[in-house]
Amino acid sequence: MADPRDQPMNLAPASVMDYRERARRTLPRQLFDYIDGGAYSESTMRANVEDLRRIHLRQRILRDVSSIDLSATVLGEELSLPLVLAPVGLAGMFARRAEVLAAKAAEREGIRFCESTVSICSVEEVREATSAPFWFQLYVMRDRGYAESLIGRARDAGCSALVLTVDLAVVGARYRDTRNGMMDTISAGKTLVRAWDIVSHPGWVTDVAIRGKPLTFGNLEAAVPGARSPNGFKDWVDSQFDPSVTWDDLAWVRKHWPGKLVLKGILDVEDGIRAAGVGADAVVVSNHGGRQLDDVRSTAAALPPIADAVGDRVEVLVDGGIRSGLDVVKMLSLGARACLLGRAWAYAVAGGGEAGVAHVIRIIREEMNVAMALTGKNTLSELGPDVLDR
């Protein structure tokens, strides 16, 4: 009997995971695995999802929940939902000019989009396509002159926050990418396998590989050798990611970026306290989606003590494992101000383009409405540990 998973999916997606299935069918395997995979045995990636599932909401009845308000203020910006589309590298390989599509969907739905340093679309291209503010994510590179130029470009594009990723001193081993040849020099045999993987997805070839050109790193192609195509990504990472960066280097970032500064990759209370002490406006409790150091805590487990320690000094954001509006409500109840969505929008843009990303945001909105109503809460400020069934 044929596996039903191999049959065409004709029904409209009803959840983030439906879009994951669409992405699996649409993308070459090497690209799907790049989105879907984690580091080493992927135990932390799984824990991000499973620990959220093990947290239960406390249903309450006979309360007036006729007027639910999901709006939030994040870094001084009024959002319709406590959501930000997280920086996702290589996103423009998942759909034609995907970063622009996601930014437009975020603008339409009243939330923020964060552009990755290693995006396909440049910060200028995103700016030209949108009118709402968006954020920019930066790695501190060995070439500080070019990093400074990126900060200047983000400032000129009107980016309202700089998100400094601080958990990438070295790159975690992502075994799916190694098997698929995404991150390593590959043999002739594996080159043929990759080529077949691509040509066996003619829809992707037509829409992305051909119509989506140029498939270069828009923020990097002008000045960084080896980063002119996705195949040069590993060489660029090896040459430019700086493992010598310390807390002292944040003064350099602050010198060149006077706006809102977010440190992404905080997983330890002591690091959260230090981040608050060096003048960060917000921290993102994050383990890089389980793509860096495996066997560390899930973000749902790491969030409460960090929020307790520094939540009165900096805004505490969180990512990792968030697949639904119920997950967002849980994370806010654990102490987060807002949530960053990474894989969720990557699946959606691959499976449905701009409309898919907007649809996923609306799905999360409706799921949050239900969760708020059935836990007896009207505003996000009412969410706290009492919403969770311990």
Secondary structure as a PSIPRED ss2 file (coil, helix, strand):
# PSIPRED VFORMAT (PSIPRED V4.0)

   1 M C   1.000  0.000  0.000
   2 A C   1.000  0.000  0.000
   3 D C   1.000  0.000  0.000
   4 P H   0.000  1.000  0.000
   5 R H   0.000  1.000  0.000
   6 D H   0.000  1.000  0.000
   7 Q C   1.000  0.000  0.000
   8 P C   1.000  0.000  0.000
   9 M C   1.000  0.000  0.000
  10 N C   1.000  0.000  0.000
  11 L C   1.000  0.000  0.000
  12 A C   1.000  0.000  0.000
  13 P C   1.000  0.000  0.000
  14 A C   1.000  0.000  0.000
  15 S C   1.000  0.000  0.000
  16 V H   0.000  1.000  0.000
  17 M H   0.000  1.000  0.000
  18 D H   0.000  1.000  0.000
  19 Y H   0.000  1.000  0.000
  20 R H   0.000  1.000  0.000
  21 E H   0.000  1.000  0.000
  22 R H   0.000  1.000  0.000
  23 A H   0.000  1.000  0.000
  24 R H   0.000  1.000  0.000
  25 R H   0.000  1.000  0.000
  26 T H   0.000  1.000  0.000
  27 L C   1.000  0.000  0.000
  28 P C   1.000  0.000  0.000
  29 R H   0.000  1.000  0.000
  30 Q H   0.000  1.000  0.000
  31 L H   0.000  1.000  0.000
  32 F H   0.000  1.000  0.000
  33 D H   0.000  1.000  0.000
  34 Y H   0.000  1.000  0.000
  35 I H   0.000  1.000  0.000
  36 D H   0.000  1.000  0.000
  37 G C   1.000  0.000  0.000
  38 G C   1.000  0.000  0.000
  39 A C   1.000  0.000  0.000
  40 Y C   1.000  0.000  0.000
  41 S C   1.000  0.000  0.000
  42 E C   1.000  0.000  0.000
  43 S H   0.000  1.000  0.000
  44 T H   0.000  1.000  0.000
  45 M H   0.000  1.000  0.000
  46 R H   0.000  1.000  0.000
  47 A H   0.000  1.000  0.000
  48 N H   0.000  1.000  0.000
  49 V H   0.000  1.000  0.000
  50 E H   0.000  1.000  0.000
  51 D H   0.000  1.000  0.000
  52 L H   0.000  1.000  0.000
  53 R H   0.000  1.000  0.000
  54 R H   0.000  1.000  0.000
  55 I C   1.000  0.000  0.000
  56 H E   0.000  0.000  1.000
  57 L E   0.000  0.000  1.000
  58 R C   1.000  0.000  0.000
  59 Q C   1.000  0.000  0.000
  60 R C   1.000  0.000  0.000
  61 I C   1.000  0.000  0.000
  62 L C   1.000  0.000  0.000
  63 R C   1.000  0.000  0.000
  64 D C   1.000  0.000  0.000
  65 V C   1.000  0.000  0.000
  66 S C   1.000  0.000  0.000
  67 S C   1.000  0.000  0.000
  68 I C   1.000  0.000  0.000
  69 D E   0.000  0.000  1.000
  70 L C   1.000  0.000  0.000
  71 S C   1.000  0.000  0.000
  72 A E   0.000  0.000  1.000
  73 T E   0.000  0.000  1.000
  74 V E   0.000  0.000  1.000
  75 L C   1.000  0.000  0.000
  76 G C   1.000  0.000  0.000
  77 E E   0.000  0.000  1.000
  78 E E   0.000  0.000  1.000
  79 L E   0.000  0.000  1.000
  80 S C   1.000  0.000  0.000
  81 L C   1.000  0.000  0.000
  82 P C   1.000  0.000  0.000
  83 L E   0.000  0.000  1.000
  84 V E   0.000  0.000  1.000
  85 L E   0.000  0.000  1.000
  86 A C   1.000  0.000  0.000
  87 P C   1.000  0.000  0.000
  88 V C   1.000  0.000  0.000
  89 G C   1.000  0.000  0.000
  90 L C   1.000  0.000  0.000
  91 A H   0.000  1.000  0.000
  92 G H   0.000  1.000  0.000
  93 M H   0.000  1.000  0.000
  94 F C   1.000  0.000  0.000
  95 A C   1.000  0.000  0.000
  96 R C   1.000  0.000  0.000
  97 R C   1.000  0.000  0.000
  98 A H   0.000  1.000  0.000
  99 E H   0.000  1.000  0.000
 100 V H   0.000  1.000  0.000
 101 L H   0.000  1.000  0.000
 102 A H   0.000  1.000  0.000
 103 A H   0.000  1.000  0.000
 104 K H   0.000  1.000  0.000
 105 A H   0.000  1.000  0.000
 106 A H   0.000  1.000  0.000
 107 E H   0.000  1.000  0.000
 108 R H   0.000  1.000  0.000
 109 E H   0.000  1.000  0.000
 110 G C   1.000  0.000  0.000
 111 I C   1.000  0.000  0.000
 112 R E   0.000  0.000  1.000
 113 F E   0.000  0.000  1.000
 114 C E   0.000  0.000  1.000
 115 E E   0.000  0.000  1.000
 116 S C   1.000  0.000  0.000
 117 T C   1.000  0.000  0.000
 118 V C   1.000  0.000  0.000
 119 S C   1.000  0.000  0.000
 120 I C   1.000  0.000  0.000
 121 C C   1.000  0.000  0.000
 122 S C   1.000  0.000  0.000
 123 V H   0.000  1.000  0.000
 124 E H   0.000  1.000  0.000
 125 E H   0.000  1.000  0.000
 126 V H   0.000  1.000  0.000
 127 R H   0.000  1.000  0.000
 128 E H   0.000  1.000  0.000
 129 A H   0.000  1.000  0.000
 130 T C   1.000  0.000  0.000
 131 S C   1.000  0.000  0.000
 132 A C   1.000  0.000  0.000
 133 P C   1.000  0.000  0.000
 134 F C   1.000  0.000  0.000
 135 W E   0.000  0.000  1.000
 136 F E   0.000  0.000  1.000
 137 Q E   0.000  0.000  1.000
 138 L E   0.000  0.000  1.000
 139 Y C   1.000  0.000  0.000
 140 V C   1.000  0.000  0.000
 141 M E   0.000  0.000  1.000
 142 R C   1.000  0.000  0.000
 143 D C   1.000  0.000  0.000
 144 R H   0.000  1.000  0.000
 145 G H   0.000  1.000  0.000
 146 Y H   0.000  1.000  0.000
 147 A H   0.000  1.000  0.000
 148 E H   0.000  1.000  0.000
 149 S H   0.000  1.000  0.000
 150 L H   0.000  1.000  0.000
 151 I H   0.000  1.000  0.000
 152 G H   0.000  1.000  0.000
 153 R H   0.000  1.000  0.000
 154 A H   0.000  1.000  0.000
 155 R H   0.000  1.000  0.000
 156 D H   0.000  1.000  0.000
 157 A C   1.000  0.000  0.000
 158 G C   1.000  0.000  0.000
 159 C C   1.000  0.000  0.000
 160 S C   1.000  0.000  0.000
 161 A E   0.000  0.000  1.000
 162 L E   0.000  0.000  1.000
 163 V E   0.000  0.000  1.000
 164 L E   0.000  0.000  1.000
 165 T E   0.000  0.000  1.000
 166 V C   1.000  0.000  0.000
 167 D C   1.000  0.000  0.000
 168 L C   1.000  0.000  0.000
 169 A C   1.000  0.000  0.000
 170 V C   1.000  0.000  0.000
 171 V C   1.000  0.000  0.000
 172 G C   1.000  0.000  0.000
 173 A C   1.000  0.000  0.000
 174 R C   1.000  0.000  0.000
 175 Y H   0.000  1.000  0.000
 176 R H   0.000  1.000  0.000
 177 D H   0.000  1.000  0.000
 178 T H   0.000  1.000  0.000
 179 R H   0.000  1.000  0.000
 180 N H   0.000  1.000  0.000
 181 G C   1.000  0.000  0.000
 182 M C   1.000  0.000  0.000
 183 M C   1.000  0.000  0.000
 184 D C   1.000  0.000  0.000
 185 T C   1.000  0.000  0.000
 186 I C   1.000  0.000  0.000
 187 S C   1.000  0.000  0.000
 188 A H   0.000  1.000  0.000
 189 G H   0.000  1.000  0.000
 190 K H   0.000  1.000  0.000
 191 T H   0.000  1.000  0.000
 192 L H   0.000  1.000  0.000
 193 V H   0.000  1.000  0.000
 194 R H   0.000  1.000  0.000
 195 A H   0.000  1.000  0.000
 196 W H   0.000  1.000  0.000
 197 D H   0.000  1.000  0.000
 198 I H   0.000  1.000  0.000
 199 V H   0.000  1.000  0.000
 200 S C   1.000  0.000  0.000
 201 H C   1.000  0.000  0.000
 202 P H   0.000  1.000  0.000
 203 G H   0.000  1.000  0.000
 204 W H   0.000  1.000  0.000
 205 V H   0.000  1.000  0.000
 206 T H   0.000  1.000  0.000
 207 D H   0.000  1.000  0.000
 208 V H   0.000  1.000  0.000
 209 A H   0.000  1.000  0.000
 210 I H   0.000  1.000  0.000
 211 R C   1.000  0.000  0.000
 212 G C   1.000  0.000  0.000
 213 K C   1.000  0.000  0.000
 214 P C   1.000  0.000  0.000
 215 L C   1.000  0.000  0.000
 216 T C   1.000  0.000  0.000
 217 F C   1.000  0.000  0.000
 218 G C   1.000  0.000  0.000
 219 N C   1.000  0.000  0.000
 220 L C   1.000  0.000  0.000
 221 E C   1.000  0.000  0.000
 222 A C   1.000  0.000  0.000
 223 A C   1.000  0.000  0.000
 224 V C   1.000  0.000  0.000
 225 P C   1.000  0.000  0.000
 226 G C   1.000  0.000  0.000
 227 A C   1.000  0.000  0.000
 228 R C   1.000  0.000  0.000
 229 S C   1.000  0.000  0.000
 230 P H   0.000  1.000  0.000
 231 N H   0.000  1.000  0.000
 232 G H   0.000  1.000  0.000
 233 F H   0.000  1.000  0.000
 234 K H   0.000  1.000  0.000
 235 D H   0.000  1.000  0.000
 236 W H   0.000  1.000  0.000
 237 V H   0.000  1.000  0.000
 238 D H   0.000  1.000  0.000
 239 S H   0.000  1.000  0.000
 240 Q H   0.000  1.000  0.000
 241 F E   0.000  0.000  1.000
 242 D C   1.000  0.000  0.000
 243 P C   1.000  0.000  0.000
 244 S C   1.000  0.000  0.000
 245 V C   1.000  0.000  0.000
 246 T C   1.000  0.000  0.000
 247 W H   0.000  1.000  0.000
 248 D H   0.000  1.000  0.000
 249 D H   0.000  1.000  0.000
 250 L H   0.000  1.000  0.000
 251 A H   0.000  1.000  0.000
 252 W H   0.000  1.000  0.000
 253 V H   0.000  1.000  0.000
 254 R H   0.000  1.000  0.000
 255 K H   0.000  1.000  0.000
 256 H H   0.000  1.000  0.000
 257 W C   1.000  0.000  0.000
 258 P C   1.000  0.000  0.000
 259 G C   1.000  0.000  0.000
 260 K E   0.000  0.000  1.000
 261 L E   0.000  0.000  1.000
 262 V E   0.000  0.000  1.000
 263 L E   0.000  0.000  1.000
 264 K E   0.000  0.000  1.000
 265 G E   0.000  0.000  1.000
 266 I E   0.000  0.000  1.000
 267 L C   1.000  0.000  0.000
 268 D C   1.000  0.000  0.000
 269 V H   0.000  1.000  0.000
 270 E H   0.000  1.000  0.000
 271 D H   0.000  1.000  0.000
 272 G H   0.000  1.000  0.000
 273 I H   0.000  1.000  0.000
 274 R H   0.000  1.000  0.000
 275 A H   0.000  1.000  0.000
 276 A H   0.000  1.000  0.000
 277 G H   0.000  1.000  0.000
 278 V C   1.000  0.000  0.000
 279 G C   1.000  0.000  0.000
 280 A C   1.000  0.000  0.000
 281 D C   1.000  0.000  0.000
 282 A E   0.000  0.000  1.000
 283 V E   0.000  0.000  1.000
 284 V E   0.000  0.000  1.000
 285 V E   0.000  0.000  1.000
 286 S C   1.000  0.000  0.000
 287 N C   1.000  0.000  0.000
 288 H H   0.000  1.000  0.000
 289 G H   0.000  1.000  0.000
 290 G H   0.000  1.000  0.000
 291 R C   1.000  0.000  0.000
 292 Q C   1.000  0.000  0.000
 293 L C   1.000  0.000  0.000
 294 D C   1.000  0.000  0.000
 295 D C   1.000  0.000  0.000
 296 V C   1.000  0.000  0.000
 297 R C   1.000  0.000  0.000
 298 S C   1.000  0.000  0.000
 299 T H   0.000  1.000  0.000
 300 A H   0.000  1.000  0.000
 301 A H   0.000  1.000  0.000
 302 A H   0.000  1.000  0.000
 303 L H   0.000  1.000  0.000
 304 P H   0.000  1.000  0.000
 305 P H   0.000  1.000  0.000
 306 I H   0.000  1.000  0.000
 307 A H   0.000  1.000  0.000
 308 D H   0.000  1.000  0.000
 309 A H   0.000  1.000  0.000
 310 V H   0.000  1.000  0.000
 311 G C   1.000  0.000  0.000
 312 D C   1.000  0.000  0.000
 313 R C   1.000  0.000  0.000
 314 V C   1.000  0.000  0.000
 315 E E   0.000  0.000  1.000
 316 V E   0.000  0.000  1.000
 317 L E   0.000  0.000  1.000
 318 V E   0.000  0.000  1.000
 319 D C   1.000  0.000  0.000
 320 G C   1.000  0.000  0.000
 321 G C   1.000  0.000  0.000
 322 I C   1.000  0.000  0.000
 323 R C   1.000  0.000  0.000
 324 S C   1.000  0.000  0.000
 325 G H   0.000  1.000  0.000
 326 L H   0.000  1.000  0.000
 327 D H   0.000  1.000  0.000
 328 V H   0.000  1.000  0.000
 329 V H   0.000  1.000  0.000
 330 K H   0.000  1.000  0.000
 331 M H   0.000  1.000  0.000
 332 L H   0.000  1.000  0.000
 333 S H   0.000  1.000  0.000
 334 L C   1.000  0.000  0.000
 335 G C   1.000  0.000  0.000
 336 A C   1.000  0.000  0.000
 337 R C   1.000  0.000  0.000
 338 A E   0.000  0.000  1.000
 339 C E   0.000  0.000  1.000
 340 L E   0.000  0.000  1.000
 341 L E   0.000  0.000  1.000
 342 G C   1.000  0.000  0.000
 343 R H   0.000  1.000  0.000
 344 A H   0.000  1.000  0.000
 345 W H   0.000  1.000  0.000
 346 A H   0.000  1.000  0.000
 347 Y H   0.000  1.000  0.000
 348 A H   0.000  1.000  0.000
 349 V H   0.000  1.000  0.000
 350 A H   0.000  1.000  0.000
 351 G H   0.000  1.000  0.000
 352 G H   0.000  1.000  0.000
 353 G H   0.000  1.000  0.000
 354 E H   0.000  1.000  0.000
 355 A H   0.000  1.000  0.000
 356 G H   0.000  1.000  0.000
 357 V H   0.000  1.000  0.000
 358 A H   0.000  1.000  0.000
 359 H H   0.000  1.000  0.000
 360 V H   0.000  1.000  0.000
 361 I H   0.000  1.000  0.000
 362 R H   0.000  1.000  0.000
 363 I H   0.000  1.000  0.000
 364 I H   0.000  1.000  0.000
 365 R H   0.000  1.000  0.000
 366 E H   0.000  1.000  0.000
 367 E H   0.000  1.000  0.000
 368 M H   0.000  1.000  0.000
 369 N H   0.000  1.000  0.000
 370 V H   0.000  1.000  0.000
 371 A H   0.000  1.000  0.000
 372 M H   0.000  1.000  0.000
 373 A H   0.000  1.000  0.000
 374 L H   0.000  1.000  0.000
 375 T C   1.000  0.000  0.000
 376 G C   1.000  0.000  0.000
 377 K C   1.000  0.000  0.000
 378 N C   1.000  0.000  0.000
 379 T E   0.000  0.000  1.000
 380 L H   0.000  1.000  0.000
 381 S H   0.000  1.000  0.000
 382 E H   0.000  1.000  0.000
 383 L C   1.000  0.000  0.000
 384 G C   1.000  0.000  0.000
 385 P H   0.000  1.000  0.000
 386 D H   0.000  1.000  0.000
 387 V H   0.000  1.000  0.000
 388 L E   0.000  0.000  1.000
 389 D E   0.000  0.000  1.000
 390 R C   1.000  0.000  0.000
